[in-house]
Amino acid sequence: MTGPPASLPVSDRPAGWTTGALRAAGVSPTVVAPAQLDQGLPPGTTHLLLGPAALPGGAPSPALRAAVDGFVRGGGTVVAVGQEGVDTARALGITAVRTQTPNGTAAVAIHAVPGTDPVGRELGGPTSVIVAGEPGLVVPPGAAVSLRAGTGDDLAPSGGHGSGAGVAGRALVVDEPVGAGHVLSVGFSPAFRRQSAGGEHVLLALLLATR
């Protein structure tokens, strides 16, 4: 379930940013509509990406809720991108992450620091990502912060004075265990105008990570 900019065609990725990025990494993703998931996820699915578009049709059906719940509790990984992705994960009943209204919508490149949890270690060293009006993520008990905005001199925001206000130390990726699986909530823009190699690296690491 994807939407702009994840499904936005570009010259070198006519199938869309996310699909093109995964294909470039040697993976063949399957794009599915919610109704297709009522009967379960395609065989061999290891990761399900929700967002950044809203769930078509509003509330998920009971069959969709059951299919995704069974997938993640059975060991699958769900990646929820942005407000719409987190909202969809909450509607599906698989996340306790809440969101906070951002201070603004201006894009700002920030320094991001991985956590010491297994997902954070998969991400490697510090990187640069873009926050462009995505909500803050409120971390629930039992969840790990796999990527966090830097603080003080380590934040290094781009843009004018005050462009990084409210971003310092913010959780950017939250990892929640759900049964035998995980839900990863993403609070930055991995595909903003295709200007963030760091954001692409992080999203691909989340989608390609093994456990």
HUWO-V737942 format. One record per residue. N is the residue number from 1. PSI is psi in radians with two decimals (NA if undefined). D_LAST is the distance of its C-alpha to the last C-alpha in Angstrom with 2 decimals. Layout:
N|PSI|D_LAST  N|PSI|D_LAST
This chain:
1|1.83|22.97  2|2.84|23.98  3|3.06|27.14  4|2.44|28.92  5|0.00|27.98  6|-0.56|24.78  7|0.16|27.06  8|2.07|29.96  9|2.43|31.21  10|2.91|31.95  11|-0.72|33.86  12|-0.02|31.03  13|1.24|28.58  14|-0.37|30.88  15|-0.03|28.18  16|2.79|27.04  17|-0.90|24.98  18|-0.84|21.49  19|-0.77|22.10  20|-0.71|23.79  21|-0.73|21.16  22|-0.70|18.44  23|-0.67|21.03  24|-0.45|21.87  25|0.07|18.31  26|0.31|18.72  27|2.51|17.14  28|1.65|19.49  29|2.76|18.82  30|2.16|20.85  31|2.17|22.92  32|2.60|23.79  33|2.69|26.41  34|-0.72|25.99  35|-0.53|28.50  36|-0.40|26.49  37|-0.12|23.63  38|-0.50|26.09  39|0.12|25.54  40|2.90|21.75  41|2.73|19.24  42|2.53|19.75  43|2.41|18.39  44|-0.01|15.10  45|2.28|14.06  46|-0.48|10.39  47|2.48|11.49  48|2.17|14.90  49|2.17|16.88  50|2.29|19.71  51|3.12|22.62  52|0.11|24.28  53|2.80|27.04  54|2.80|28.10  55|2.10|27.57  56|2.40|30.57  57|0.04|33.02  58|-2.22|32.02  59|2.44|30.60  60|2.66|28.05  61|2.76|29.44  62|-0.65|28.60  63|-0.69|27.12  64|-0.77|24.78  65|-0.78|23.73  66|-0.69|23.11  67|-0.80|21.15  68|-0.68|18.70  69|-0.77|18.54  70|-0.64|17.81  71|-0.90|15.08  72|-0.69|13.09  73|-0.40|14.07  74|0.02|13.04  75|0.03|9.31  76|2.90|9.86  77|2.24|9.59  78|2.28|13.11  79|2.01|14.33  80|2.04|17.88  81|2.14|20.10  82|-3.04|23.37  83|-0.82|25.86  84|-0.70|25.88  85|-0.77|22.14  86|-0.71|22.03  87|-0.73|25.24  88|-0.75|23.85  89|-0.67|20.79  90|-0.72|23.39  91|-0.52|25.66  92|-0.16|22.97  93|0.44|22.59  94|0.08|18.86  95|2.58|19.23  96|0.06|21.58  97|2.35|21.46  98|2.88|25.03  99|2.67|26.57  100|2.48|29.57  101|2.26|32.19  102|2.79|31.96  103|-0.45|35.00  104|3.13|35.63  105|0.00|34.49  106|2.45|35.31  107|2.39|32.57  108|2.28|31.72  109|2.24|29.50  110|2.81|27.91  111|2.26|26.05  112|2.43|22.51  113|2.17|20.72  114|2.71|16.96  115|-3.10|16.08  116|0.06|14.92  117|2.97|11.87  118|-0.72|8.28  119|-0.75|8.76  120|-0.69|12.27  121|-0.56|11.57  122|-0.51|9.78  123|-0.29|13.10  124|-2.46|15.25  125|-3.10|18.79  126|2.66|21.11  127|-3.13|22.00  128|2.29|24.55  129|2.94|24.03  130|2.24|26.69  131|2.15|27.43  132|1.05|30.00  133|0.12|30.86  134|2.64|27.44  135|2.74|27.54  136|2.59|26.38  137|2.21|23.42  138|2.05|24.33  139|2.14|21.47  140|2.84|21.60  141|2.43|21.38  142|-0.16|18.02  143|2.74|16.24  144|2.58|15.14  145|1.89|16.69  146|-0.35|14.29  147|2.32|17.32  148|2.54|20.96  149|2.54|24.33  150|3.02|26.31  151|2.74|29.45  152|-2.31|32.99  153|-0.30|33.43  154|-0.15|29.67  155|-0.83|29.73  156|1.02|32.10  157|2.58|32.60  158|3.04|34.43  159|-3.01|37.41  160|-3.06|40.46  161|2.29|41.21  162|0.12|39.01  163|-0.40|36.51  164|0.24|33.59  165|2.27|35.12  166|0.01|32.72  167|-0.53|29.60  168|2.26|29.36  169|0.05|26.49  170|2.47|25.21  171|2.25|21.61  172|-0.50|20.31  173|2.20|16.67  174|2.29|15.92  175|2.02|12.65  176|2.22|13.66  177|2.34|12.02  178|1.84|13.79  179|-2.27|13.84  180|-0.01|10.54  181|-2.88|9.39  182|2.61|9.93  183|2.14|12.90  184|2.02|13.18  185|2.34|16.92  186|2.13|18.44  187|0.66|21.91  188|3.08|23.19  189|1.70|24.44  190|-0.32|22.10  191|0.42|24.83  192|1.93|28.01  193|0.40|30.73  194|0.60|28.26  195|0.00|29.18  196|1.67|25.89  197|-0.59|23.96  198|-0.73|21.86  199|-0.70|21.07  200|-0.75|20.15  201|-0.79|17.84  202|-0.86|16.03  203|-0.74|15.85  204|-0.67|14.69  205|-0.68|11.89  206|-0.67|10.82  207|-0.42|11.44  208|-0.08|9.95  209|2.51|6.73  210|2.82|3.78  211|NA|0.00
